[in-house]
Amino acid sequence: MNAHAVQSTVQLRTDYREKEEAVLRSIVAITPNRAIRAMQANSDRDNMARTAFMHTKLASPDG
């Protein structure tokens, strides 16, 4: 392998690692807010309404 190919491979690995870390950082940032929202008042009622809608949609002949 020549030096250019090695440098290219190292750069590609570095880029993937940086992107992976960015995704993980965003997940860590989003998760607490989503958990808080899920635990707020009426969130269970909203979920039941969505679930009832989906069951109705799946049971309908139009599908």
GIRAHU-V647658 format. One record per residue. N is the residue number from 1. RES is the residue in three letters. SS is DSSP state (h for helix, s for strand, l for the rest). D_LAST is the distance of its C-alpha to the last C-alpha in Angstrom with 1 decimal. Layout:
# GIRAHU-V647658
n:N res:RES ss:SS d_last:D_LAST
n:N res:RES ss:SS d_last:D_LAST
This chain:
# GIRAHU-V647658
n:1 res:MET ss:l d_last:57.0
n:2 res:ASN ss:l d_last:58.6
n:3 res:ALA ss:h d_last:58.6
n:4 res:HIS ss:h d_last:56.1
n:5 res:ALA ss:h d_last:53.5
n:6 res:VAL ss:h d_last:54.1
n:7 res:GLN ss:h d_last:53.8
n:8 res:SER ss:h d_last:50.5
n:9 res:THR ss:h d_last:49.0
n:10 res:VAL ss:h d_last:50.3
n:11 res:GLN ss:h d_last:48.8
n:12 res:LEU ss:h d_last:45.4
n:13 res:ARG ss:h d_last:45.4
n:14 res:THR ss:h d_last:46.6
n:15 res:ASP ss:h d_last:43.8
n:16 res:TYR ss:h d_last:41.1
n:17 res:ARG ss:h d_last:42.7
n:18 res:GLU ss:h d_last:42.8
n:19 res:LYS ss:h d_last:39.2
n:20 res:GLU ss:h d_last:38.2
n:21 res:GLU ss:h d_last:40.5
n:22 res:ALA ss:h d_last:38.9
n:23 res:VAL ss:h d_last:35.4
n:24 res:LEU ss:h d_last:36.8
n:25 res:ARG ss:h d_last:38.6
n:26 res:SER ss:h d_last:35.6
n:27 res:ILE ss:h d_last:33.6
n:28 res:VAL ss:h d_last:36.7
n:29 res:ALA ss:h d_last:36.9
n:30 res:ILE ss:h d_last:33.2
n:31 res:THR ss:h d_last:32.7
n:32 res:PRO ss:h d_last:35.1
n:33 res:ASN ss:h d_last:33.6
n:34 res:ARG ss:h d_last:30.1
n:35 res:ALA ss:h d_last:31.5
n:36 res:ILE ss:h d_last:33.4
n:37 res:ARG ss:h d_last:30.4
n:38 res:ALA ss:h d_last:28.5
n:39 res:MET ss:h d_last:31.5
n:40 res:GLN ss:l d_last:32.0
n:41 res:ALA ss:l d_last:31.8
n:42 res:ASN ss:l d_last:28.4
n:43 res:SER ss:h d_last:26.5
n:44 res:ASP ss:h d_last:25.3
n:45 res:ARG ss:h d_last:24.2
n:46 res:ASP ss:h d_last:22.2
n:47 res:ASN ss:h d_last:20.6
n:48 res:MET ss:h d_last:19.7
n:49 res:ALA ss:h d_last:18.1
n:50 res:ARG ss:h d_last:15.9
n:51 res:THR ss:h d_last:15.1
n:52 res:ALA ss:h d_last:14.4
n:53 res:PHE ss:h d_last:12.0
n:54 res:MET ss:h d_last:10.1
n:55 res:HIS ss:h d_last:10.2
n:56 res:THR ss:h d_last:9.1
n:57 res:LYS ss:h d_last:6.0
n:58 res:LEU ss:h d_last:5.3
n:59 res:ALA ss:h d_last:6.8
n:60 res:SER ss:l d_last:5.3
n:61 res:PRO ss:l d_last:5.3
n:62 res:ASP ss:l d_last:3.8
n:63 res:GLY ss:l d_last:0.0
